Amino acid sequence: MRTGSKLIPMLALLIAAGAISTQTTAWAATPVTTPRVSTDPRIVDLGVASPSDVKTITIALAIRNEAALDALVASISDPTSANFRQFITPQQFAAAYGQTPDAIAQVVAYLQAQGFKVSKVHANNLLISASATNAQIAATFGTSIHKYSLLGATYQAPTVKPVMPAALASVATTVSGLSTRSFLRSHATAVPHGGALAGDVVAPKNAIATGAPGFYTVGDLAAKYNINPLYAKGLSGAGKTIGIATLAGYKQSDVYFYWKDIGLAVDQNRITDVPVDGGYDATSGPGTDGAGETTLDIEQSGGVAPGAKILVYIAPNTDQGFIDLFAQAINENAVDVLSVSWGSPEVTYDPTEFPIYHAIFRQAAMQGIPVIAAAGDAGAFDINRGYAYPACTTLLSVDFPAAHPLVLAAGGTTLPNSVQHKFGVVTVATERAWGWDYLKNYIVGNYGTDLYYADYYTSGGGGGVSVDFALPAFQGGLAGLQKSAANQSLVCNPTVTGKGYQDLIDMPAGVAGRNLPDVSLNADPYSGYLLYVNGGYLTEYGGTSFVAPQLNGILTLISSGLPATKHNPLGRVGAINPQLYSAFKKQGYGSGSPFLPITSGDNEYYQSTATYNPSTGLGSLDVSNLAKALGVQ
């Protein structure tokens, strides 16, 4: 593949010659069947927000040459293609797929004429940021802005869906930023009530691996999943840059202390914080629960790849902040791997915003940057973190952005352990899918059903079937794939709704959607990790929040062992999912395979088996074999 000014003619020649098929549905969203979602009855409308309040919004522009882009994404990510890992720059992406300068000028001029202050045209030529008052926004997009409250938090949001002005409709597709609601959540989980190891925590004191479940470090991860041979080859991530996308501030001193305390020698200036849209707000800064999420993301990814630099992108917890977070990280093109441990149930997103993420994740693939996301910690019932059982029925649902086909969905397992609880020992004999149903007999027998359902049920590695993204081509033909289940409705009782029983969400049945997770590592807090945050250690921490940054560190290590080439001068690994599934279809679980089958347990619904499954995906990893499969000699 050629780059630069001849990119589009070359694409046309490749397609005409049949080298790339334009009929791929590998990345396509499926708007044919969408969930029916009612307004959350807990939301209280507090009336019209101040017309003079100022908001910063982001306008998404239509992508050009989309069929060619889809074809190239598939080709560049296909190990059997002649175009494999022939990546392009952000400038080339913008020239080929972003809007033209004339179209951008048209949008900018229109916004300015309405009184908007345009602050940024993003480098991919697909996003424009601007600020305006609520009154100007209402006049331009045809929706009043009201103030609302939900569970004690107040925010502003439009009363109806905004309408794109006729003058922009041929170029612009979506506007984000009209709502200031914080709806994204961390996927970190701790043992309820302090856990069996509660009490004074003894610091590891240079013990790179502790060997103690609940006290594990990145050294234990390396031993469990065969990462150590990469270190023996001299790979440390040197020359590479880890990217962390997050929505909360943290203390760098905590992270550096953790690495030092477990005996890792690292560059003391390896971390750079990058604020996006002003960075985090005061409620998510250092000292908050969100700070723990950011801290563990850096400790884990940077501990697995101790030689890598780290860029930490921090944005406000809003829909616009989340979009701009990915856009800035990908447009800057400074990170070699990007992970995020924040997300929300797929059904809670405004579906008109999915095309924005879709464009950004395809851009990441074209530039060779793998994106990783935590699959969630509510097992197969992602929505039930916000609508707890039994006040609400369970609802099979998945998390986004993990649901996107170009995002590596990080699932969770439980490693073998024996935990001495107050009334006896609970033993897990072999690595299994993480779902706390294995504790049901103990909890119910000793404490009763109420405690089990309040604190243990709907906990486990996220997984299931997307109803917004089609089954990607790379997952096609696998045994164990599922379609969305029938009779899935979220019904809540009066303690939640305040208005009697209400059916809030109905999911479509039989959707052949993207299955997730893709792979899984230890995420159960009972076999979990130490977290050093706010000047002290916490024990028995876990969640797929740990798995996503660990996979980030793993792919950074592997990338540091790949050769630089003419079309991949940075030695990047590229969009990882097509490569993983290609390797699995060749090697399965045979000798030398990167994949280790997880054949026991479930994520509260889907059973883990020696095939692909929506509980543990392809299984866990032998990282040394994965490096070989991805091209490390």
DOROMI-497254 format. One record per residue (C-alpha): residue in three letters; y, z, x. Coordinates in steps of 0.1 Angstrom, whole numbers, plus 5000, padded with zeros to 4 digits. Each point is the difference from the previous one (the first is absolute). Example, Ala and Ser with C-alpha at 12.3 -4.5 7.8 and 13.67 -1.06 7.14 Angstrom:
<sites>
Ala495550785123;Ser503449935014;
</sites>
This chain:
<sites>
Met500050005000;Arg503549925012;Thr502950224995;Gly503849944998;Ser501749714984;Lys496749814994;Leu498350284981;Ile500249854965;Pro498949645010;Met497050155019;Leu499150204969;Ala500149694979;Leu497849815024;Leu497550295002;Ile499850024962;Ala499749624995;Ala497249985026;Gly498150274982;Ala500350255029;Ile501550254976;Ser499250034963;Thr502950064977;Gln497550114973;Thr499450355014;Thr500550294977;Ala499550255029;Trp503450174995;Ala500949924964;Ala501250264975;Thr498349984966;Pro502650054972;Val497449884974;Thr498950354990;Thr502350295006;Pro499850364989;Arg501950124969;Val502250285012;Ser502150224977;Thr503150195010;Asp499150345015;Pro500750254971;Arg501150265025;Ile503149805008;Val503250124984;Asp503049764995;Leu503250195010;Gly502349724989;Val502149745018;Ala500550065037;Ser503550005015;Pro501249645000;Ser501750065034;Asp496850115018;Val499249755028;Lys496549875007;Thr498749785027;Ile497649734987;Thr497849745015;Ile499749654985;Ala496849815007;Leu500149635004;Ala497349754992;Ile497849905028;Arg499949635010;Asn496949795010;Glu497750274985;Ala496949794998;Ala500349925037;Leu500750375008;Asp496850114982;Ala498049745018;Leu501350105034;Val499550374994;Ala496449934992;Ser499649775030;Ile501750235025;Ser497950294989;Asp496749815000;Pro498050055033;Thr498349674994;Ser503249804997;Ala501749805028;Asn503250174989;Phe498650365005;Arg502750245014;Gln502649725005;Phe502850224988;Ile503749924994;Thr503350185004;Pro502250154973;Gln502549725006;Gln497349744995;Phe498850174968;Ala503550014986;Ala500649645008;Ala496849894983;Tyr499750234971;Gly503350184995;Gln502849864979;Thr502449755014;Pro503550105013;Asp501549824971;Ala498050204975;Ile500750325017;Ala503749925000;Gln499849934963;Val498550344993;Val502450195022;Ala503049824985;Tyr498950084965;Leu499450375008;Gln503450035016;Ala501749844970;Gln498450284978;Gly501550265023;Phe496950075021;Lys500350085037;Val497349805019;Ser498850215029;Lys497049815014;Val498249674998;His496550105013;Ala498649805029;Asn497349834980;Asn502649844977;Leu498150154970;Leu502050324993;Ile503750074996;Ser501450364998;Ala503250084982;Ser501850304984;Ala501750034967;Thr501050254973;Asn497850064970;Ala502649824979;Gln499849695022;Ile496250015000;Ala499950044962;Ala502449704995;Thr498049785025;Phe496450084991;Gly500450094963;Thr498750355000;Ser501750344997;Ile499350265026;His499050344986;Lys499350345015;Tyr496550144995;Ser498050315008;Leu496350035007;Leu498250335008;Gly503350155012;Ala501149715022;Thr503049784989;Tyr500549635008;Gln501749694987;Ala498349694987;Pro500749704977;Thr499350034963;Val498449664998;Lys498749755025;Pro502849825018;Val500649634994;Met500849775029;Pro503349824993;Ala499749634992;Ala502049925031;Leu497350165022;Ala496949934981;Ser499049695020;Val500150195033;Ala499750384993;Thr496950154984;Thr500350384999;Val502550285005;Ser498950345013;Gly502050325005;Leu501250054965;Ser497850314997;Thr500450305023;Arg496850174990;Ser497850135028;Phe496549904989;Leu498149945033;Arg497850285012;Ser498350105032;His496249975003;Ala499450325020;Thr497750274986;Ala499250355010;Val497250234990;Pro501050184968;His501150375003;Gly500249995038;Gly496349925005;Ala497250185017;Leu501850005034;Ala503250164988;Gly501650255024;Asp501449995035;Val499449665016;Val499149995037;Ala501649715017;Pro497749755017;Lys501350075035;Asn499249665016;Ala496949964979;Ile500349634993;Ala497050034977;Thr499350344983;Gly496649914984;Ala500950224970;Pro500349854966;Gly503450084985;Phe501450045035;Tyr499449645011;Thr502449825022;Val500449635010;Gly497450085028;Asp497450084974;Leu500849684981;Ala499549815033;Ala496650165005;Lys498849954964;Tyr500949634997;Asn499349895036;Ile503649945011;Asn499450155035;Pro498549685015;Leu503449844995;Tyr501750275020;Ala497449965026;Lys501049635003;Gly503650125007;Leu501349924965;Ser502750244988;Gly502349794979;Ala502349945029;Gly502349714995;Lys499750034962;Thr502150154973;Ile498750204970;Gly502049974968;Ile500150294975;Ala501649944966;Thr500950334983;Leu502350164974;Ala500750345016;Gly501650145031;Tyr498250225025;Lys500450175034;Gln499149805031;Ser499550345018;Asp497050074978;Val498349675009;Tyr500650035037;Phe498750364999;Tyr496849894983;Trp499249735026;Lys500850245029;Asp498050294985;Ile496849784997;Gly500449885035;Leu501449654995;Ala502549885026;Val502649774983;Asp503449855006;Gln502550264988;Asn502349724987;Arg497449804982;Ile501350064964;Thr503049824985;Asp501150084965;Val501449714979;Pro501950104969;Val499749744971;Asp502550004972;Gly501550325014;Gly496650175007;Tyr498650294981;Asp501950224976;Ala500450385004;Thr497050084978;Ser497649815022;Gly501350115034;Pro498650225028;Gly498450314985;Thr498849854968;Asp496549894990;Gly501049645006;Ala500750105036;Gly496450095005;Glu499049654989;Thr502249835026;Thr499050255026;Leu496349944996;Asp500449624999;Ile501650015035;Glu497750275014;Gln496949814990;Ser501049645008;Gly501750095032;Gly497250235010;Val497449734996;Ala502149755020;Pro501950235024;Gly501449725021;Ala501849834972;Lys503750024990;Ile500750114964;Leu502649884975;Val500450224970;Tyr501749824970;Ile501450264975;Ala501449904966;Pro501050184968;Asn497150064975;Thr501049734975;Asp498749664990;Gln502749825020;Gly499650235030;Phe496349935001;Ile500649624999;Asp502750015026;Leu497850225022;Phe497449735004;Ala502549725001;Gln501950155029;Ala496950095020;Ile498649654996;Asn503349825005;Glu500750185033;Asn496549905012;Ala500050285025;Val496750174989;Asp496549875007;Val498450204972;Leu501650164969;Ser498650284978;Val501250204970;Ser498550314984;Trp502249994969;Gly499249824968;Ser499850034962;Pro497549884974;Glu500149634996;Val500850044962;Thr503250195007;Tyr501749715018;Asp502449764984;Pro497749695002;Thr503049775006;Glu500350165034;Phe496549915012;Pro501149655010;Ile502550165024;Tyr497350205018;His497849704998;Ala502549795020;Ile500550285026;Phe496350065006;Arg499449635004;Gln502949995025;Ala498350295019;Ala496849795001;Met501849705013;Gln501650215028;Gly496650165009;Ile500850364988;Pro497250174981;Val501150234973;Ile498050314991;Ala500450244970;Ala498350314988;Ala497849934969;Gly500850334984;Asp498550354996;Ala499150014963;Gly496749825003;Ala499549724975;Phe502750154977;Asp503349945019;Ile502250054970;Asn498550354994;Arg502050155029;Gly503049984976;Tyr498150044967;Ala497550285007;Tyr496650024983;Pro499250154975;Ala503550004984;Cys499649625005;Thr496949795000;Thr498949855033;Leu501049645006;Leu498449775026;Ser503049885021;Val501049915035;Asp502950055023;Phe502649765013;Pro500849875026;Ala496350055010;Ala499149774970;His501649705016;Pro497449765016;Leu501949975033;Val500250385004;Leu497250195016;Ala499150274975;Ala499050325018;Gly497350194981;Gly498450345006;Thr496750165009;Thr498850365006;Leu498450075034;Pro497050235003;Asn501050364998;Ser498950344988;Val502950214986;Gln499550374995;His501750084967;Lys500450344984;Phe496849994981;Gly497949785022;Val499749695021;Val500549644988;Thr498549745024;Val500549635003;Ala497149875020;Thr501249645007;Glu503249804998;Arg500649924964;Ala502849874977;Trp502750264996;Gly499950144964;Trp500150374993;Asp497349974974;Tyr497750135027;Leu501850344996;Lys499750014962;Asn496950224998;Tyr501550255024;Ile503550014984;Val498850004964;Gly497250255007;Asn502350255017;Tyr503549944986;Gly499549814968;Thr500749654986;Asp503850054997;Leu500550045038;Tyr497749705008;Tyr501949774977;Ala503450135011;Asp499649985037;Tyr496949805009;Tyr499349734975;Thr501649665005;Ser500250065037;Gly498549755025;Gly500449685018;Gly502049744979;Gly498249694989;Gly499349774971;Val501149664986;Ser503649874999;Val501149844968;Asp503149855016;Phe498549815029;Ala497149764998;Leu496850035019;Pro500949855034;Ala497949735015;Phe498950215029;Gln498350254976;Gly498249724981;Gly496250014999;Leu499650365011;Ala497450224983;Gly501450314985;Leu503349854987;Gln501250144967;Lys502249874971;Ser502450234981;Ala498150224976;Ala500250004962;Asn501450274978;Gln502650135025;Ser502950174983;Leu502250295011;Val500450244970;Cys501950325004;Asn500250314978;Pro503050174986;Thr500450235031;Val501049685019;Thr501649794974;Gly501750274979;Lys499449764971;Gly496350024992;Tyr497349795015;Gln501249675014;Asp498449695015;Leu502249935030;Ile498149735020;Asp497349754990;Met498349825029;Pro498649654996;Ala496249975003;Gly498049755020;Val502849905025;Ala498549855032;Gly502650175021;Arg500450095036;Asn497550295009;Leu501150295022;Pro499750185024;Asp499149775029;Val498750265025;Ser499950385000;Leu500250285025;Asn499950384997;Ala502650124975;Asp498550314983;Pro502150315010;Tyr496850205002;Ser498949785029;Gly503649945008;Tyr502750055026;Leu502650225016;Leu503649914992;Tyr502850145021;Val503250014979;Asn503150224997;Gly499150185032;Gly496450104991;Tyr496549884993;Leu498549944966;Thr496249974997;Glu497749804977;Tyr502449724994;Gly498949654989;Gly500449724976;Thr500149635005;Ser503550085015;Phe498150085032;Val497849684998;Ala502949754998;Pro501750115032;Gln496750055018;Leu499249644992;Asn503549915012;Gly499250165033;Ile496649835002;Leu501449654994;Thr502850075025;Leu497450095026;Ile498049684992;Ser503249795001;Ser500750145035;Gly496749855011;Leu500649654986;Pro501349725022;Ala503449854995;Thr499949634992;Lys502549724994;His500150054962;Asn499350385002;Pro502250115030;Leu500050364988;Gly496250024998;Arg500050114964;Val496950044979;Gly501549854968;Ala499250064963;Ile496850215003;Asn498249974967;Pro498849645003;Gln498750085035;Leu498250324989;Tyr498249834971;Ser499249695021;Ala498450245026;Phe498150194973;Lys498649684984;Lys498749905035;Gln498750345012;Gly499550224970;Tyr498850345012;Gly497849865028;Ser499950095036;Gly503449985016;Ser501849984967;Pro503550164997;Phe498950144966;Leu498150314993;Pro498550034964;Ile500950304979;Thr497150044976;Ser500650334983;Gly502750154978;Asp502749854978;Asn503750024995;Glu499550174966;Tyr498949674984;Tyr498949725023;Gln496850075020;Ser500049925038;Thr497149775009;Ala498849795030;Thr502149714986;Tyr503649954993;Asn501150264974;Pro503350124985;Ser499450355014;Thr499849955037;Gly500549625003;Leu498149855029;Gly499250355013;Ser501350185030;Leu500549855035;Asp498649985035;Val503349935016;Ser498649875033;Asn498049744981;Leu503049924979;Ala502049935031;Lys497349755012;Ala499949834966;Leu503849965001;Gly500049845035;Val500350295025;Gln497849915030;
</sites>
